[in-house]
Amino acid sequence: MDFSVKKLASDAGVFFSRAVQFTEEKLGQAEKTELDAHFENLLARADSTKNWTEKILRQTEVLLQPNPGARIEEFLYEKLDKKIPVRNTNADLLGQYMIEAANEFGPGSPYGSTLIKVGETQKQLGGAERDFMHSASVNFLTPLRNFLEGDWRTISKERRLLENRRLDLDACKARLKKAKAAEAKAALWSEEVEKAEHELRVAQTEFDRQAEVTRLLLEGISSTHMNHLRCLKEFAEAQATYYAQCYQYTLDLQKQLGSSNGEIFPGTFVVNSPHASSPPVSPTSAATIPVVSAVAGASNNTTTVDSMLNLSDVKPPSSGTRKARVLYDYDAADSSELSLLADELITVYSLPGMDPDWLIAEKGNQKGKVPVTYLELLS
């Protein structure tokens, strides 16, 4: 009992001494032991690592799960050490609704069959999204959380201990200074001076030991950066895989819809997006357009129009031509093609049996084939 009381009294005394030292330092009435520049740099680097890791972690969580309610639910499951239930993505739900609508409207109808195709693609996109979310969570978010909840807590604990040791050291320095001042006035060797010097030596030893422990932990931040670098590369690879899958799924869907587009919507245009930032590598978009009913000199055999095209004989139809805006510059590959400049307005039309990726274009007295993907077809 006496031992416990003494320990409590000792702890209270130490706490009071630190509080006094801290307050006097803030008021500029006490000296403070400064850490060396290298140590201060390590502290600043560690703080910066912690702050940016928190921001990156939180924003990545928002990227993977925009719904705050769902994020809270996943957080609670994780804290309770329970498996997070599989949740349908928005693409999954959209695909499900499209397929259900198709079954009600009739899967054999043009609208119903298209709903099924698009719905199945949405489900594929949803599966790719879940795979990406899982990979990013395991290979990127988990290591970041482990740092914040493990290594950083250890560093913070040792830094607090170091700060306490520094306060103890500076308090001992202050007591020794006061003892020596009193000794000088009394002109004799004081036991208080000897006691203060002993306490200072002990405090200095404890401070140096704690400073070395903290320094080693702070220098380990470099290893943390290397670990996070590997995780960042894995995140980028998972994201690239996800977007590549999405591109392939939507490209396949586009081909399916493009191949049946003439049957479902005869005589209509498939308009290219006017917001593309760079020209396509090759014309791949399918399009249908009002066609010329006949070409002078053309026979009705199986030879393609492209192979027998004589531009001087091609006449535009009285109706069925459309205006188009050029999206990108295009250099003609041969005499049958027409060079284009971005933002030009041209007249376009198609010929029976012509490759759907190409159109006949006219501007002024010039005429030639142009790729559909370089055009925005105007209504």
Secondary structure, DSSP 8 states (H G I E B T S, - for coil): -HHHHHHHHHHHHHHHHHHHHHHHHHTT-S------HHHHHHHHHHHHHHHHHHHHHHHHHHHH---HHHHHHHHHHHHTT--------HHHHHHHHHHHHHHHH-TTSHHHHHHHHHHHHHHHHHHHHHHHHHHHIIIIIHHHHHIIIIIHHHHHHHHHHHHHHHHHHHHHHHHHHHHHHHHHHHTS--HHHHHHHHHHHHHHHHHHHHHHHHHHHHHTHHHHHHHHHHHHHHHHHHHHHHHHHHHHHHHHHHHHHHHTHHHHSTT------TT-SS--SS--------B-S--TT--SSSS-HHHH--GGG----SS--EEEEE-S-B--SSTTB--B-TT-EEEEEB-TT--TTEEEEEETTEEEEEEGGGEEE--
